[in-house]
Amino acid sequence: MSETPTFTPAAGRFASTKLYDRGVALLTRERRWRSALLDLLDPKAGETILDVGCGTGSLALLIKEREPQANVIGLDPDAQALAIAREKAAVAGVAIDWKNGFANDAEACGPVDKVVSSLVFHQVPIEGKRAGLAAMFAAATTGGKVFIADYAQQTSWIMRQAFRFIQLIDGRADTQPNADGFLETELGKLCGRKVSADYRLDTPTGTISIFVVPRID
C-alpha cells in the first residue's frame, strides 16, 4: 500500500493555520511582493488561472479583485486552509473553483492560461518540488506562463540569517535547497534556458523572488 503524501501546514509546524494570514502580512512585506506578482500575472478577462498551493485563498481572491472576469482555480492539500479560503470567498461574494490536491496534481486542472504559486515550494520535499513544478508546466497551455513567488536563492549573508526563521518553522531539509538555488536551477531545466528572478524583495524572513517562465514546447 502506498503512503498518503504529507505536507507542511501553511503556517509551519508549530502554528495554527488560522494564524497564517497574519504571519505572512507581518513577516514577509506581503503587500509589496503580492502587488508585484499581480502586476506580472496581469490577469485578463476570460483567462483561466490556476493557483497551486492556494492555502487560505489570499492570492486567488486578489486575482478576482483585479480581474473579476478571470476564471480562478485554487488547488491545495490542506482541508483546513481550503475551508478558510471558501469562507473568505463567500464573504467577498466571488466564485472560485477550490480543489483539494497537491502541486503534482496541477496537470489534472489544466489546460490553463497561467499557473501561479506563492510561498509553497520552499516547504516541499525535493522530489515534491520537482514533480510539482513539472506538473505546473504541464498544466499550462502552449505559450502559457508559470509564475513562482517564493524564497529562492539567498544571496547575501544577512538574508541567509533572516531565512533561518523560515527554516525553524518549516524544517531545514525542505527549505535549504531553495536557499541554495534549487528553484533557479529546476526552472531552467524545465524551460531550457537560464532563469533569473523578475523581481526580488528583501524581507525580515529572507529574500522573496518572483519568476515568470513561459511554457515552450
N, C-alpha and C positions, 0 to 999 in steps of 0.2 A: 504494500500500500504506500503510495507516495505521500509525503508530508505536506500539510497545508502551509503555503507560504506565510511568513510572518512579516511584520512591518514595524518600524519605529513610529509611535504615535506623533501627530503633528507637533505637539509641544515638547517632544522628547520623552525620555524615560522616566522622569520624576514629577512632571507637572500634568495637571488635568487639561484635556483638550479644550475645555471651556475657557482656559486662560491663554490659548494660542494667539488669538487676535490681539489681545492686549500686549503680549510679549513681543510679537512681530513689530507692532507700532512703536514700542518703547526702545527696542534694541537694534533695529535694522534701518532706521531712517526710511520707513516704508513709503511715505508719500512721494519721496524723491524717486526711488527706483521703480515703484509701480507706475508713476506718471510717465517715466521714460519708457517703460515696457509697453504701455498703452499707445504711446506715440509711435513706437516702432511697429507694433502689431497693426495699428491703423485699421481697425475693423470696418468693413463695408456692409451695406445693406445686402442681404441675400447670401452672404458668405456663411459657411459652417465652420465654426472654430471649436476645437477640442482642447479642453483644459485638463491636462494629465496631472494627477495628484492634486485635485482641486481643493482638497481639505475642506475648510469651513465656507468656501464659496466666495471669498473676497474678490478675487480676480474675475471670476465669471460674472459676478454682479457688476463690476466696473466696466466690463466689456459691453454688457447690455445697457448700462447707463450711457456709455459713449456712443453706441450704435444699437438702438432698440430693435432694428430690423435684422440684426445678425442672429443666426441660429447657433446657440451655445450648448455644448455638451460638457458636463463635468464628470470626471472619472476619478474615483478614489476607493481604496480598500477599507477605509475606516468608517464603519457604520455610524459611530457617534459623530464624527466630523460631518458626514453627509446629512445627518439629522439636523445639525445646526445650520448647514447650508440651505436645506429645504425651508427651514423656518425663516431664515433671512430673506430668501427669495419670495416667500409668501407675504411677508411684511412689505417688501418692496413692490409687490404686485407684478413680478416678471416671471416668464416661463423659461425655465432652463431644464434640460434633459439630464437628470442626475443618474449616474450609473455606478454600480459597485464593481470595482476591479482594480488590478494592479497596472503599472505602466506597461508591462508586456502584453496587456490586453488591449492596448490602444488601437492596434490594426483592425480589430473587430468593430471599432466605432467608425471606421472610415468607409469610403474616402472622404476627406475633409479638405477645405482650402488652406487652413492654418492649424498648426498644432503648437500649443504653448505649455510650458511647465515652469513653476516658480517655487523655489526653495524646497525641492523634493529630492533631487539626486544626491545631494551631499549626505543624506542619511540612509541611503540604499546600499546593500552589499554589492561588491564589484560585479558579480555576474548579473545581478538585477539591473545595475546601471547599464551594462552592455545591451541586455535584452530589451530594456525599456526604451533606450534611445533608438535602437534599431526599429522597434515597433512604432515609435513616433514617426520616423521617416516613412515606414511602410503605410501608415495611416494617411499621409499627405498625398494629395493628387500630384501628378507630374507638373512641375512648375510651382507647386505649393511651397510653403515655408514652415520651418521648425524654429521655434523661439524658446530659448532656455534662459531663465534668470536664476542664478544660484551662486553659492560660494564656489568659486573655481580656484585657479592658482593664486596663492597668497604670496605676492612678490616682494613684500617688504617685511622687515623684522617686526615692526610694530603691528602690522596686520596679522602676522603669524601668531603673535602673542594674543591678540584680540580673539582670534579664531579658536583659541583653546577653550573658551566658554562653550562654543558650539560642540566641540569635541567632548566636553564634560557631559553635556545633556544628551547628545546623540551617539556617543561612542567613538573612540578613536579609529577602530578598524574600518568603519564605513566612511568616515569623514576625511581621513588622511589622504586617500587617493585624489580627492578633489583639490586639496591644498597643494598637492604635488603636480597638478596639471592634467589630471585624467580627462576632464571634460574637453579641453582643447585638443588633446590627442585623439580621443574617440570620435569627436565630431569631425575631425579632419579625415579619419579613416572612412567615415560614413558618406562624406561628400566628395572625397577625392582631392582635397586641397587643404592648404594650411588655413587654420581657423584662428582668429583672434577676436577678442571681445569688441562688440559695437558700442558698449557703454560699461563704465566701471564706477563704482561708488564705494568709498571707504566708510565703514560703519563701526559702531562700538563692538561688533562681533566679527569683524573681518571684512574683506572686500567682496562685494556682490557684483558679479559680472552678468551682462546680457549678451547672448549670442543670437544672431539671426542667420539661419543657414537654409538656403533653398534646396529643395529636393530636385536632383538632376538625374534622370535615368540614362 
